[in-house]
Amino acid sequence: MTATQANQPSPEDAIAKTQARERRDALVRRVTSISEMREAILLAARALPPISAIPRMGKLDAAAFRAHAAKGLPFIITGLVGKWPLSALTPQTLRERFGELRVRARVGDYINTAFAPDRAMQDMSLLAYLELVAGNTQDLPPYVGNLELRALNSLCYWPAYFNKMGPPRFWLGPSGTVTPLHCDYDDNIFAQIWGAKRVFLSPPHHDEFLYAREANALLFGSPFNPEAPDFDKFPLARQATMIECVMQAGELLYVPAGWYHQVRALTFSLSANRWARALPLALNEDAGIKAG
């Protein structure tokens, strides 16, 4: 046995670790199990009305937001994010004030390895990252994504739409950075702070057409690319609804739990999101899966 093999967990240990994580995740969300929550989301999605566009609406208070979110459909809120102090900064200001922040950039082919545990990452300062992408000539630029940057938190005024939220996660990169098609089984609010991004969305129950694969109990990825559909390789994807929208600076997108989404930066962009850590609003307090 090699040293590498000796350090690898046994299949039994890996299963036990996965089960322990799922129990913790269920406890945080106060549900009986993550798998039952997923099934409830898929079942509820089958009753959703078809939509062809993502509606935009003005600022909502928490009660109005939850009433809309309970319908299980995505929507965009305007007139909110543009008032954040972070929205008023520029990339140059970010460089000058926060250049020493440590970041972790996705490098190489991070699309085809998006949901692999060993995808390539590179640690550097924010200043080094900005200089790296300024000189980048690759089709797929390095991407700072899904990263906590606590120094920026005080510059964002998140609405209290969810009773319980995870920490803000930031996404920074030039035109061409991509988060491939996937779904999270938590409600999500996504703030476009600078720049523009194209988003494709598909409802939860269309996972059967998207060749979805489990990364973990709350995250499923799809190899299908709605921007360059290969229906010879993925014929079932012809049946999947894909709704396209372009997020502009200052807009907030609500992505209900279980909705597949793919995101591409059309310009240099800064975004941030927060996931709920509670029963998804579309389940309307379903007593059947709530833990006692």
N, C-alpha and C positions, 0 to 999 in steps of 0.2 A: 504493500500500500504506500502510495506517495504521500508527502506532507500535505499536498493540496487536497487529496481524497480524504485524509484524516480530518481536515478542518471542515469538510462539507457535512451538513446535517444529514442524518439518515432520513429515508422517506417517512418514517413514523414521526420523527421530530418535526419535519417540515409540515406534516398534516396537523400535528398538535399546535404548532405555532400559528398556522392559518386559522384553525378553529378558535384559538384564544383571541386572535385579532377580531374575528367576526363577533365573538361574544362581547368584546369591549365596544365595538362599533354599535351593536344592538343596544347595549346599556346606555350609551351616550344619547341615542335617539329615542330611547324608551319604547322600543318595539320588541316583540317576542323573538324575532330573528330577522337578519338582513335578507335571507332568501324569501321569507314570507312577505316582507316589504316590497321586494322586487316584483314578486308575482302579483301583488295587489296593484302596483303601478301599471304593469302590463295589462291587467284586466280592466282597470279604469280607463286606460288609453283607448281601448277598443270602442268605447262609447263616445270618443271625442268627435266633434264635427270636423270635416276636412277644411283646411284653410290654404290659401295660396299666397298670402302675404302676412308679414308681421306688423300688427297695428302699432301706431305711435300715439301716445297720450301725454298730457301735461303732468305736472307734479302730483303725486298721490300721497295722502297720509297713510299711516300703517293700516288702518281699517279698510280703506279703499283698495290698497295694494293687495291685501289678503283676500278680499272679495273677488278681485280679478284673478288672482293666482289660483283660487279654488277651482276655477274653470279648467285648469290643466293645460292651458295654452300659453305660448311665449308672447311677450309684448315688450315694447320699448318705451321708456319714460324719458321725456325731454325736460330741459330747464332746471336740472338738478346738479349734475356733475360739473357743468361749466362754472359753477360758483365756488368750487373747491379751490383752496389756495394752490394746490398742486397743478391745477389746470392753467394757472397764470404763469407758471415757470416755463422756461425754454430748455432745450437740450444743452445750451451753453451754460445756463444757470445750474442745471443738474450737474454738469461737469465740474463747475467751480465750487459748488457747495457740498457735493456728495461724492466727489471723485474717488475718495479713499474707501468707500463702502466695498465690502467683499461681496462678489457675486459669483454665481455658478452658471456658465453658459453651456447650452446644448450645442455640440459641434458634430461635424461629420454628417452622416445620413441619419438624422434623428427622426425622420418620418417613418422609415421602415423598421426602426428599432424603438419606436415611441413607447411601446408598452413592455419592453424587455427590461429586466432588472440590471443589465450591464451596458446600457447605452452610453455612448461617449459623452463625458462632461469635462469642462475645464474651469478651474478656479482662478479668479483674477480680481483685480480692482475694477470698479465701475469705469474709471478713467481708461484703464487698459482695454476694457470691452468696447467702449465707444471708439477708441482708436483702431481696434481690430476691425470693427464693422465699417469704419470709414474707408479702410483700404481693402475691403473684401471684394473679390471678383467672382466668388462662387454663386451658382444659381440658388443654392440654399444657404443663406447667411447664418452665422451663429446667432443663437437666440437665448436671451435671459427670460426664462418662463417659469411660472408657478413658484415664485420665490418670495419669501418673507423679507421685506426691507423695512424694518421697524422705524428707521429714521424718517421714513416718508409717511408714516401712519397719521401723524398729527396734522398733515396737510390735506387729509381726506375727511369729509364729513358724511359718514355712512348713515343712511336712514335706518331706523329700527324696524325694518320690515319683517325680520325673523326674530322670534323670541330668543333663539340661541344661534350664534354664528361662530364659524371658525375664523382664524386671523386673516387679515387681508393678504392676498397673494398678488404679486406684481409681474407684469409681462412687458418686456422692453425689447425692441428690435427694429431693424429697418424693413423697408418694403421687401416682400418675399418670404418673411418668416412665417411658418405654418404650424398650427396644431392640428394633426390629422383627425379624421372622423372617430368620435368616441362618445360615450355617454357616462355621466356620473349619476348615481342614484341618490343624490342630494339636490335640493333646490339651490339655485345659483343666481346671484345678481352680479352682472359683469359691466364694469364702468369703462367706457372709452374716454380716456383723458386727453391724449393727443392723437392726431392723425385719424386715419380711416381703416376699417377692417371689413372684409367680406366674410359673412357667416352663412353657412348652409345648415339647416336644421331638418331633422326627420323625427317623426313621433316614435315613442317607445316601442309600440307593438310592431313596428316595421323592422325590428332587429332580426326577424326571421328572413328578411330579404338582404341583410347587410353582412352576412357571414361573420357575425360578432363573435369575439373571443374574450374570455374572462382574463383580465389582468389581476383583479382582486374582486372581492364580493361587491364592491361599490363602484367599480370601474370596468367598462367593457370597451374594447377597441374594435374597429372595423378596418379591413384592408382596402375597402372600396374608396375611390377618390371621386367625389361628385364634380370636381373641376375638370377631370379628364377621365370620364367613365369608360371602363373597359367591360362592356357587356358580354364579350366572348368569354372572358375569365370569370365574370360574376353575373351570370344571366338573371338571377333572381332580383338583382338590384334594379331592373327595369320596373319592378312593381313598387319600389320604395318612393314615397313622396319626399321631394327635396324642396325646401322653401329657402330662397336666397334673400338676404338683406345686406345692406351696407351700413355699418355703424359709423356714425360721424362723431367727431370730438364733442364731448358734452352729453352724450347719450348713455343711458343705462338699460341693459337688456336683461330681462328675466328669463332664465332658462329653467323650465320645470324639471324636476327629477326624472331621469330616464330618457330625456330627449337627446338624440344624437346631434352632434354639432361639429363642424369643421371651421377653422378660423384662419384667415390669411391676412397679413398686413398689406395694405395697398400703398401706404406711405410709412415713413418713420413713425412709430407708434409707441405710446405708453398706455397700458390698460391695467386694471386691477379687478379682482373679483373676491367674493366671499361666498362660501357655501354654508347653507343652513346645517345645523346639527340637531335636527328634530324630524318628526314625522312630516313627510312632504305635504304641502298645503292642498294639493289636488286630492289627497285621500280623505280630506274632510273629517279628520279625527276618527278614522275607522277604528272602532273599538275592537274589532277582531284581531288586529295585529299590535295593539298597544299593550305594553307590559304593565303589569299591575303595580 
